Amino acid sequence: MTSNVPTPRQLELLDFMRTYHDANGLPPALRDMMIHMRTRGLSGVISLLVAMEKKNLVKNVRPGRAHGWVVVERKEEDERETFACPHC
C-alpha cells in the first residue's frame, strides 16, 4: 500500500509549484521544475509528478502541454488530522 504522505522532495516541488503559480498566474513548465529541482533531465521531474499524482497531490490537466501539471487543492476539512482519544 502506498502512503499518501509526500516525501521531502515532493514537498519541495509542491511548494515551488504553488509559489510559481501565485507569482506568474499559471503552473510552472516542466523545464522550470527541472531547473528548480536541479535534475539532469525531465524524467526526474516527471517521475516525481507521477508519484505525486498517485498520491492525489497534483494532476495533469493538460497532457502534452508545458504548463499542464497543477496542485490539487484539498478542502480544509480534508487537511485536518483526526486523532482517536485514548480514553474514549
Contacts in CASP RR format, 6 or more apart in sequence:
PFRMAT RR
TARGET T0000
AUTHOR 0000-0000-0000
METHOD contacts of the structure
MODEL  1
MTSNVPTPRQLELLDFMRTYHDANGLPPALRDMMIHMRTRGLSGVISLLV
AMEKKNLVKNVRPGRAHGWVVVERKEEDERETFACPHC
2 54 0 8 1.000
2 55 0 8 1.000
3 55 0 8 1.000
4 55 0 8 1.000
4 56 0 8 1.000
5 55 0 8 1.000
6 14 0 8 1.000
6 52 0 8 1.000
6 55 0 8 1.000
6 57 0 8 1.000
9 37 0 8 1.000
9 48 0 8 1.000
10 48 0 8 1.000
10 51 0 8 1.000
10 52 0 8 1.000
10 55 0 8 1.000
10 57 0 8 1.000
12 37 0 8 1.000
13 33 0 8 1.000
13 36 0 8 1.000
13 37 0 8 1.000
13 45 0 8 1.000
13 48 0 8 1.000
13 49 0 8 1.000
13 52 0 8 1.000
14 52 0 8 1.000
14 57 0 8 1.000
14 58 0 8 1.000
14 71 0 8 1.000
16 28 0 8 1.000
16 33 0 8 1.000
16 36 0 8 1.000
16 37 0 8 1.000
17 27 0 8 1.000
17 28 0 8 1.000
17 33 0 8 1.000
17 58 0 8 1.000
17 69 0 8 1.000
17 70 0 8 1.000
17 71 0 8 1.000
18 71 0 8 1.000
20 27 0 8 1.000
20 28 0 8 1.000
20 32 0 8 1.000
21 27 0 8 1.000
21 28 0 8 1.000
21 70 0 8 1.000
21 71 0 8 1.000
26 67 0 8 1.000
27 67 0 8 1.000
27 68 0 8 1.000
27 69 0 8 1.000
27 70 0 8 1.000
27 71 0 8 1.000
28 36 0 8 1.000
28 67 0 8 1.000
28 69 0 8 1.000
29 66 0 8 1.000
29 67 0 8 1.000
30 42 0 8 1.000
30 45 0 8 1.000
30 46 0 8 1.000
30 66 0 8 1.000
30 69 0 8 1.000
31 42 0 8 1.000
31 66 0 8 1.000
33 45 0 8 1.000
33 49 0 8 1.000
33 69 0 8 1.000
34 41 0 8 1.000
34 42 0 8 1.000
34 44 0 8 1.000
34 45 0 8 1.000
37 44 0 8 1.000
37 45 0 8 1.000
37 48 0 8 1.000
39 45 0 8 1.000
49 58 0 8 1.000
49 60 0 8 1.000
49 69 0 8 1.000
52 58 0 8 1.000
53 59 0 8 1.000
53 60 0 8 1.000
56 72 0 8 1.000
57 71 0 8 1.000
57 72 0 8 1.000
58 69 0 8 1.000
58 70 0 8 1.000
58 71 0 8 1.000
58 72 0 8 1.000
59 69 0 8 1.000
59 70 0 8 1.000
59 72 0 8 1.000
60 68 0 8 1.000
60 69 0 8 1.000
61 68 0 8 1.000
61 69 0 8 1.000
61 70 0 8 1.000
62 68 0 8 1.000
END
